[in-house]
Every structure is written in structure tokens, then in C-alpha cells.
């Protein structure tokens, strides 16, 4: 969706705040003994985000009507403030991850899962913003990601779906340099 500047940049303020509140509340709920397990869950879900990012980009952004149209627009207008509103991404996250995990487990686990996935999402939107708006130096990590993403945008949109990592593109045979 076309967002205003406040809407576009609100993720960079709201997500860190939500993650911090959930982390404090989740760690307090987990207690000192369970803190290492809580942190392990966060890290596992941070890793899970990379697969989620790949699957969403490959199968949702490129195949679901309306969403595909918005994403196609992003391919053409790379620097415009097209994105997902914060209220929508947080709402989907709550309905798909936080609430179901809380229902079948407990608040501490739901907060850990959510913190991991939201940290991954925050990293994704940050990297995606940087590769479209910054000019990273060669041969930095960011430069490599920008180059891979440019191939996806301008040469072959059926490759390089991972924005923050090439791991899943390699696993699923969609990597191209």
C-alpha cells in the first residue's frame, strides 16, 4: 500500500518498542531459571524468520492477486513509500503467532516466539530499506544483498527471494548472483 512518511517509518519506532515490552514482560514471566530457554526460543524464531521471509516473498508477494500488484509496483517504484502498514503487520503477527502460541502454551513462550519473529521482521524491513535507499560500499554484506536484490528486481523476478539472506534461495534452487 502507498504509505505516507509517518506510516512508512513507523515500523522503525513501533517494532523496537513492542519487542522491548514483550521481552521484559516475557523474561519476567519466564523467571531467572527459564531465561536461557526463553532466549533460545527467541534465537530459533529469529532463524525461522529467514524461512518465513523467503516463503512470503516467493509465494505471497509474487502470486496472490492484489498483493502481487502492490509488489509489482514496488519493483517499478523502488524508492516510493509502498509497504505494509504497522497496524496490519502487527495484527497479522498477533493472530498468526502470538495468540495461537499463548493459547497452546504460555505467555512467556508466546513472547519469546513473537520477539524472535518480530526481530527478524525488523531486520528485514531495515535491510530492505537500506538496500533501496543507501549506497553500501563494495564488497560489504549490504552491498552483496543489494546486488542480489537488484537481480531480483531488474533481471529475473523468479530468483533471489531472500532479502536478508541467500540461505533459502540456495536450499530451494532460486539463488542467482
Residue pairs with C-beta under 8 A, 6 or more apart in sequence:
1 70
1 82
1 83
1 84
1 85
2 80
2 81
2 82
3 81
3 82
3 83
3 85
4 81
5 81
7 81
7 83
7 85
7 86
8 81
8 83
10 86
11 83
11 86
11 89
11 122
11 125
12 122
12 125
12 126
14 86
14 90
15 86
15 118
15 121
15 122
15 125
16 122
18 90
18 118
19 115
19 118
19 119
19 122
22 111
22 114
22 115
22 118
23 42
23 111
23 115
25 107
25 111
26 38
26 107
26 108
26 110
26 111
26 112
26 115
27 35
27 38
27 108
29 106
29 107
29 108
29 111
30 37
30 38
30 108
30 112
34 108
38 108
38 109
38 111
38 112
39 112
41 109
41 112
41 113
41 116
42 112
42 115
42 116
42 119
43 116
44 116
45 112
45 113
45 114
45 115
45 116
45 117
45 120
46 116
46 117
46 119
46 120
47 116
48 116
48 117
48 120
49 116
49 117
49 119
49 120
49 121
49 123
49 124
50 120
50 162
50 164
50 165
50 167
50 168
51 168
52 117
52 120
53 120
53 121
53 124
53 162
53 163
53 164
53 165
54 161
54 162
54 168
54 169
54 172
55 168
57 161
57 162
57 163
58 161
58 172
58 174
60 67
61 67
61 68
61 71
62 68
62 71
62 157
62 161
70 82
73 80
73 82
74 80
74 82
75 153
75 157
78 132
78 153
79 132
79 133
83 125
89 121
93 114
93 117
93 118
93 121
97 110
97 113
97 114
97 117
98 110
98 111
98 113
98 114
99 110
101 109
101 110
101 113
101 114
102 109
102 110
120 164
123 164
124 163
124 164
127 142
127 145
127 163
127 164
128 149
128 163
130 136
130 142
130 146
131 142
131 145
131 146
131 149
131 163
132 149
134 142
136 142
136 143
136 146
137 143
145 163
145 164
147 177
148 160
148 162
148 166
148 176
148 177
149 160
149 163
151 159
151 160
151 176
151 177
152 159
152 160
152 161
155 176
156 176
158 174
159 169
159 174
159 175
159 176
160 166
160 169
160 174
160 175
160 176
161 168
161 169
161 174
162 168
162 169
166 175
169 175
169 176
